[in-house]
Amino acid sequence: MEVRVLGRVEYLPTYRSMQDFTAGRTADTPDQLWLCEHPPVYTQGLAGDASHVLAPGSIPVVATNRGGQVTFHGPGQVVAYPLLDLRRRGYFVKEYVYRLEEAVLRTLAEFGVTGHRVAGAPGIYVRLADPFSHAALTGPARPDQPFDGLGKIAALGVKVSRHCTYHGLALNVAMDLEPFSRINPCGYAGLATVDLSTIGVPTTWTVAAGVLGQKLAALLAA
């Protein structure tokens, strides 16, 4: 898989490039992994509810064909776009999503942080009180508050067309988190959003992108 580090690129042209790459693929087209960051932008999933966009202000809102609801992209966030032929790699979408999440979990572990999955809510979360604790989640004290005590550090939103993937995941490294307060992140009102910086991990976009790229390349292998 070819890994391309794009740096900071506008969202909409990158989205269109993913679509063009996927539409023009043949059975022999090598898979690619794009790593980048975007200027501030909100992106809305295909079946997204517009009511989850509360007060975007001057930040543009772009409708996309990925799964999921609204999220925010901005400088200081590593965005990974795997462009894979799943049929050639030999696994299905559910396994693909699991591998994406596992790559984030292993990336966080490199920085001493324990990430967690939450059933029915794709993405990766950390304990706000102790993100370095290795204890497993035991479930929320209240079933109506599944994110009690948790903050979301990575979001997922994928698209599969003719067995080929695009869109992907976003890992928050060191960014301005305020724009997340203007939406219901991923459709969940009041969901806290964090990055590595706010939980006490001083690292750079370049370092985090390098680690995440390595974990994705290994875990997305055939």
C-alpha positions in Angstrom: 0.0 0.0 0.0 1.4 3.4 -1.0 1.3 5.9 1.8 0.9 9.5 0.8 1.4 12.3 3.3 -0.6 15.2 1.8 -0.1 17.8 4.6 -2.8 20.4 5.0 -5.2 20.3 2.1 -8.7 21.7 1.4 -11.5 19.2 2.2 -13.7 19.4 -0.8 -11.0 18.9 -3.5 -9.6 16.0 -1.5 -13.1 14.4 -1.2 -13.5 14.7 -5.0 -10.1 13.2 -5.6 -11.0 10.2 -3.4 -14.2 9.8 -5.5 -12.2 10.1 -8.8 -9.6 7.6 -7.6 -12.2 5.1 -6.6 -14.3 5.5 -9.8 -11.2 5.0 -12.0 -9.8 2.0 -10.2 -9.2 -1.3 -11.9 -8.6 -4.7 -10.4 -4.8 -3.9 -10.6 -4.8 -0.4 -9.1 -2.6 -0.4 -6.0 -4.2 0.6 -2.7 -3.3 3.9 -1.2 -3.4 5.5 2.3 -3.7 9.3 2.4 -2.7 11.2 5.5 -3.6 14.8 5.8 -5.2 17.6 7.8 -7.8 20.1 6.7 -8.6 23.8 7.3 -11.7 24.1 9.6 -14.7 22.4 8.0 -17.8 20.5 9.2 -18.7 17.4 7.2 -22.1 15.8 7.3 -22.8 12.1 6.6 -25.1 10.9 3.9 -28.1 10.3 6.2 -27.0 13.1 8.6 -29.6 15.1 10.5 -29.2 18.8 9.9 -30.4 19.5 13.4 -27.1 18.3 14.8 -25.4 21.3 13.2 -26.1 23.9 15.9 -24.2 27.0 15.1 -21.5 26.6 12.4 -20.9 30.3 12.1 -18.3 31.0 9.4 -17.1 27.4 9.2 -18.4 25.7 6.0 -20.6 22.6 6.2 -20.0 20.1 3.4 -22.5 17.3 2.6 -20.7 14.0 1.9 -21.6 10.4 1.0 -19.9 8.8 4.0 -21.7 7.1 6.8 -22.3 8.8 10.1 -23.5 12.2 11.3 -21.7 15.6 11.5 -18.1 16.0 12.6 -15.4 18.7 12.6 -12.0 18.7 10.8 -9.4 21.2 11.5 -5.6 21.8 11.8 -3.9 19.6 14.4 -6.1 16.6 13.5 -4.6 13.6 11.6 -7.1 12.5 8.9 -6.5 9.1 7.3 -8.2 8.0 4.1 -7.5 4.3 3.2 -8.3 3.7 -0.5 -8.6 -0.1 -0.4 -10.0 -2.9 -2.5 -11.6 -5.0 0.2 -12.3 -7.9 -2.1 -8.7 -8.2 -3.0 -7.7 -7.8 0.7 -10.1 -10.6 1.7 -12.3 -9.1 4.4 -15.6 -7.4 4.7 -16.8 -4.0 5.9 -17.4 -4.9 9.5 -13.8 -6.3 9.8 -12.5 -3.2 8.0 -14.1 -0.9 10.6 -12.7 -3.1 13.4 -9.2 -2.8 11.9 -9.5 1.0 11.6 -10.5 1.2 15.3 -7.7 -1.2 16.3 -5.2 1.0 14.5 -6.3 4.0 16.6 -6.2 2.0 19.8 -2.6 0.8 19.0 -1.6 4.4 18.1 -2.9 5.7 21.4 -1.1 2.9 23.2 2.2 4.1 21.7 1.6 7.4 23.7 0.6 5.6 26.9 -3.1 6.3 26.4 -5.8 3.6 26.7 -8.6 4.0 24.1 -11.9 2.3 24.3 -14.7 1.2 22.0 -18.3 2.0 22.9 -20.9 -0.5 21.6 -23.1 1.0 18.8 -21.0 4.2 18.6 -18.1 3.9 16.1 -15.0 5.7 17.0 -12.5 5.6 19.9 -13.0 7.1 23.4 -10.8 7.8 26.4 -11.6 8.2 30.1 -11.6 11.9 30.9 -10.5 11.4 34.5 -7.7 9.0 33.8 -6.9 8.4 30.1 -3.8 6.4 31.0 -5.7 3.8 33.1 -5.5 0.3 31.6 -8.8 -0.9 33.2 -11.5 -2.0 30.9 -14.8 -0.1 30.7 -17.5 -1.5 32.8 -20.4 0.3 31.2 -22.1 3.6 32.2 -23.7 4.1 35.5 -26.8 5.2 33.7 -27.9 3.4 30.4 -29.2 6.7 29.0 -25.7 8.2 29.5 -23.4 5.9 27.5 -20.6 8.5 27.3 -20.6 9.4 30.9 -17.0 10.1 31.9 -15.7 9.6 28.3 -14.3 11.9 25.6 -14.2 11.1 21.9 -10.7 11.3 20.5 -11.2 9.7 17.1 -14.1 9.6 14.7 -14.9 7.2 11.8 -16.9 7.6 8.7 -16.5 5.3 5.7 -17.8 4.7 2.2 -17.6 1.5 0.2 -18.2 1.5 -3.5 -17.8 -1.6 -5.6 -15.9 -3.2 -2.7 -13.5 -0.2 -2.6 -13.2 2.1 0.4 -12.8 5.8 0.8 -13.3 8.5 3.6 -11.8 7.0 6.8 -11.0 8.3 10.3 -9.8 11.3 12.1 -7.5 11.4 15.2 -7.4 14.5 17.3 -3.8 15.5 18.2 -3.5 19.2 19.1 -6.3 21.3 17.7 -8.8 24.0 18.6 -11.7 21.9 20.0 -14.1 24.8 20.3 -15.9 24.1 17.0 -17.0 20.7 18.3 -19.2 22.7 20.8 -21.2 24.1 17.9 -22.4 20.6 16.8 -23.7 17.4 18.3 -20.5 15.4 17.5 -21.4 12.3 15.5 -25.0 13.0 16.4 -24.6 12.8 20.2 -25.7 15.9 22.2 -23.2 16.8 24.9 -20.5 14.4 23.8 -17.2 15.6 25.0 -14.4 15.8 22.4 -10.7 15.7 23.4 -7.3 15.5 21.7 -3.9 14.2 22.8 -2.8 17.6 23.9 -5.7 18.2 26.3 -5.2 14.8 28.0 -1.5 15.5 28.6 0.3 14.0 25.6 2.7 16.6 24.0 3.3 15.4 20.5 3.2 16.8 17.0 1.0 16.1 14.0 3.9 14.7 12.1 4.8 12.2 14.8 1.2 11.1 15.4 0.6 10.8 11.6 3.7 8.6 11.3 2.5 6.2 14.1 -1.0 6.0 12.8 0.1 5.4 9.3 2.3 2.6 10.4 -0.5 0.9 12.4 -3.0 1.3 9.6 -0.6 -0.1 7.0 0.0 -3.2 9.2 -3.5 -3.8 10.3 -5.2 -3.3 6.9 -2.9 -5.9 5.3 -4.6 -8.8 3.4 
